[in-house]
Amino acid sequence: MNMLEKINTHLELLSKSERKVAEVILLSPQTAIHSSIAILARTADVSEPTVNRFCRRLGSKGYPDFKLHLAQSLANGTPYVNRNVDEDDSVDSYTHKIFESAMASLEQVKNSLDIATVNRAVDLLTQAKKISFFGLGASAAVAHDAMNKFFRFNIPVVYSEDIVLQRMSCMNSSEGDVVVLISHTGRTKMLVELSALARENDATVIAITSPRSPLALEASLTLALDVPEDTDMFMPMTSRLAQLTLIDVLATGFTLRRGAKFRDNLKRVKDALKESCFDKTELGL
């Protein structure tokens, strides 16, 4: 049942003030998607806590999560482009849709992310003898970004888009090595095989993927990103943003866990790179 159907089904179960919210949304769902909680509450002549109660009553975690599900209910989507974009959208319309969808998806991922698992992943990364980042397709770009961040951490880091080199790296892994595999769907057979191969060679595998996917079940530890994006039909967008943000979280955790002395080393790396850039003062910035 999509969100609009759910609202109609629950109308009789809502309180008087919650029903006001429902009626405003049903009257113009497109406007609701692009409205802040304050604007929606003012339009419905209710308080913001009432809007939040209404969202939770419909099974959402809050207003951003509700907006995401509402957008999904409205979106037929343009195949192979974006699920929130329609063929006849103006530049203004599809720009707003994509930004709203991205922000709502990141909010949902933030609220659903298991912090204890993030903490465990940071522990494994800070204790690793070697870290490998692998992905295929759109996820390869995320793995490359992860390599760029962790490469400056004075620890051996491996990255490759080549599946043969990925397999060889996993075959040569050993106890104390960490292999990070990135896949939105978690259904890419070659990555599931890489996970099994790395674990057979005593490496720890961290998967950044969808919950309950084949890759999630094969990995030693899964950082589950529950992003409702069908990349079989639409261009990967919000899933990739969620993956990149999680890499930033792990890199930040790594830096903080290593302590002040380690951050001094990072400062030296930054200072060494300054000569490769134009000085902002010289450019008048």
JONORTA-V699385 format. One record per residue. N is the residue number from 0. RES is the residue in one letter. D_FIRST is the distance of its C-alpha to the first C-alpha in Angstrom with 2 decimals. Layout:
n={N | N}
res={RES | RES}
d_first={D_FIRST | D_FIRST}
//
This chain:
n={0 | 1 | 2 | 3 | 4 | 5 | 6 | 7 | 8 | 9 | 10 | 11 | 12 | 13 | 14 | 15 | 16 | 17 | 18 | 19 | 20 | 21 | 22 | 23 | 24 | 25 | 26 | 27 | 28 | 29 | 30 | 31 | 32 | 33 | 34 | 35 | 36 | 37 | 38 | 39 | 40 | 41 | 42 | 43 | 44 | 45 | 46 | 47 | 48 | 49 | 50 | 51 | 52 | 53 | 54 | 55 | 56 | 57 | 58 | 59 | 60 | 61 | 62 | 63 | 64 | 65 | 66 | 67 | 68 | 69 | 70 | 71 | 72 | 73 | 74 | 75 | 76 | 77 | 78 | 79 | 80 | 81 | 82 | 83 | 84 | 85 | 86 | 87 | 88 | 89 | 90 | 91 | 92 | 93 | 94 | 95 | 96 | 97 | 98 | 99 | 100 | 101 | 102 | 103 | 104 | 105 | 106 | 107 | 108 | 109 | 110 | 111 | 112 | 113 | 114 | 115 | 116 | 117 | 118 | 119 | 120 | 121 | 122 | 123 | 124 | 125 | 126 | 127 | 128 | 129 | 130 | 131 | 132 | 133 | 134 | 135 | 136 | 137 | 138 | 139 | 140 | 141 | 142 | 143 | 144 | 145 | 146 | 147 | 148 | 149 | 150 | 151 | 152 | 153 | 154 | 155 | 156 | 157 | 158 | 159 | 160 | 161 | 162 | 163 | 164 | 165 | 166 | 167 | 168 | 169 | 170 | 171 | 172 | 173 | 174 | 175 | 176 | 177 | 178 | 179 | 180 | 181 | 182 | 183 | 184 | 185 | 186 | 187 | 188 | 189 | 190 | 191 | 192 | 193 | 194 | 195 | 196 | 197 | 198 | 199 | 200 | 201 | 202 | 203 | 204 | 205 | 206 | 207 | 208 | 209 | 210 | 211 | 212 | 213 | 214 | 215 | 216 | 217 | 218 | 219 | 220 | 221 | 222 | 223 | 224 | 225 | 226 | 227 | 228 | 229 | 230 | 231 | 232 | 233 | 234 | 235 | 236 | 237 | 238 | 239 | 240 | 241 | 242 | 243 | 244 | 245 | 246 | 247 | 248 | 249 | 250 | 251 | 252 | 253 | 254 | 255 | 256 | 257 | 258 | 259 | 260 | 261 | 262 | 263 | 264 | 265 | 266 | 267 | 268 | 269 | 270 | 271 | 272 | 273 | 274 | 275 | 276 | 277 | 278 | 279 | 280 | 281 | 282 | 283 | 284}
res={M | N | M | L | E | K | I | N | T | H | L | E | L | L | S | K | S | E | R | K | V | A | E | V | I | L | L | S | P | Q | T | A | I | H | S | S | I | A | I | L | A | R | T | A | D | V | S | E | P | T | V | N | R | F | C | R | R | L | G | S | K | G | Y | P | D | F | K | L | H | L | A | Q | S | L | A | N | G | T | P | Y | V | N | R | N | V | D | E | D | D | S | V | D | S | Y | T | H | K | I | F | E | S | A | M | A | S | L | E | Q | V | K | N | S | L | D | I | A | T | V | N | R | A | V | D | L | L | T | Q | A | K | K | I | S | F | F | G | L | G | A | S | A | A | V | A | H | D | A | M | N | K | F | F | R | F | N | I | P | V | V | Y | S | E | D | I | V | L | Q | R | M | S | C | M | N | S | S | E | G | D | V | V | V | L | I | S | H | T | G | R | T | K | M | L | V | E | L | S | A | L | A | R | E | N | D | A | T | V | I | A | I | T | S | P | R | S | P | L | A | L | E | A | S | L | T | L | A | L | D | V | P | E | D | T | D | M | F | M | P | M | T | S | R | L | A | Q | L | T | L | I | D | V | L | A | T | G | F | T | L | R | R | G | A | K | F | R | D | N | L | K | R | V | K | D | A | L | K | E | S | C | F | D | K | T | E | L | G | L}
d_first={0.00 | 3.80 | 6.64 | 8.23 | 6.08 | 6.30 | 9.90 | 10.68 | 9.74 | 11.84 | 14.64 | 17.02 | 16.78 | 17.77 | 21.44 | 23.38 | 23.51 | 19.85 | 19.09 | 21.45 | 19.40 | 16.21 | 18.40 | 19.92 | 16.72 | 15.42 | 18.98 | 19.12 | 16.18 | 18.43 | 21.12 | 19.03 | 18.26 | 22.04 | 23.13 | 24.47 | 23.61 | 27.06 | 26.58 | 23.25 | 24.93 | 27.97 | 26.16 | 24.39 | 27.73 | 26.45 | 27.31 | 25.65 | 25.08 | 23.11 | 20.74 | 20.44 | 19.87 | 17.08 | 15.37 | 16.02 | 14.82 | 11.26 | 11.73 | 13.43 | 17.02 | 18.43 | 18.52 | 18.86 | 15.85 | 13.80 | 15.38 | 14.56 | 10.76 | 11.35 | 13.65 | 11.39 | 9.01 | 12.39 | 14.14 | 14.91 | 17.74 | 21.23 | 21.58 | 24.03 | 24.24 | 21.35 | 17.60 | 18.03 | 21.04 | 21.47 | 24.64 | 26.21 | 25.68 | 28.94 | 30.47 | 29.68 | 26.01 | 25.29 | 27.54 | 25.62 | 22.21 | 23.50 | 25.20 | 22.33 | 19.95 | 22.75 | 23.48 | 19.95 | 19.60 | 23.03 | 22.27 | 19.29 | 21.60 | 24.39 | 22.50 | 21.26 | 24.59 | 26.71 | 30.02 | 31.99 | 31.11 | 32.14 | 35.38 | 36.03 | 35.52 | 38.02 | 40.43 | 40.30 | 40.82 | 43.73 | 45.42 | 44.96 | 48.04 | 46.16 | 42.66 | 41.05 | 38.05 | 36.48 | 33.58 | 33.16 | 32.00 | 30.31 | 30.62 | 34.37 | 34.75 | 33.25 | 35.64 | 38.47 | 37.67 | 37.72 | 41.10 | 42.47 | 41.60 | 42.84 | 45.86 | 47.70 | 47.29 | 50.41 | 48.64 | 48.50 | 45.28 | 44.31 | 41.99 | 41.75 | 39.42 | 41.46 | 39.90 | 43.44 | 44.58 | 41.44 | 42.24 | 45.87 | 45.00 | 42.83 | 45.65 | 48.11 | 46.10 | 47.35 | 46.84 | 46.19 | 44.44 | 40.82 | 38.67 | 35.57 | 33.12 | 30.45 | 27.48 | 23.96 | 22.51 | 25.10 | 25.34 | 28.62 | 31.03 | 34.12 | 32.88 | 31.95 | 35.47 | 36.97 | 35.46 | 36.99 | 40.26 | 40.57 | 39.94 | 42.50 | 44.95 | 44.24 | 42.35 | 39.40 | 36.19 | 33.71 | 30.44 | 28.38 | 25.16 | 21.55 | 21.19 | 21.68 | 22.84 | 26.13 | 28.07 | 26.76 | 27.92 | 31.25 | 32.22 | 34.41 | 32.22 | 28.77 | 27.76 | 24.00 | 22.39 | 18.61 | 18.17 | 14.98 | 17.22 | 17.47 | 21.25 | 21.52 | 20.42 | 21.25 | 24.33 | 24.31 | 24.44 | 22.69 | 22.98 | 26.70 | 27.10 | 25.60 | 28.00 | 30.94 | 30.31 | 30.24 | 33.51 | 34.98 | 34.03 | 35.76 | 38.77 | 39.15 | 38.97 | 41.55 | 43.86 | 43.72 | 44.17 | 47.28 | 48.97 | 51.29 | 53.75 | 51.06 | 49.96 | 53.63 | 53.52 | 50.49 | 52.51 | 55.35 | 53.04 | 51.81 | 55.41 | 56.48 | 53.94 | 55.04 | 57.78 | 55.33 | 53.89 | 55.58 | 56.41 | 54.34 | 57.47 | 59.25 | 56.45 | 56.55 | 52.99}
//
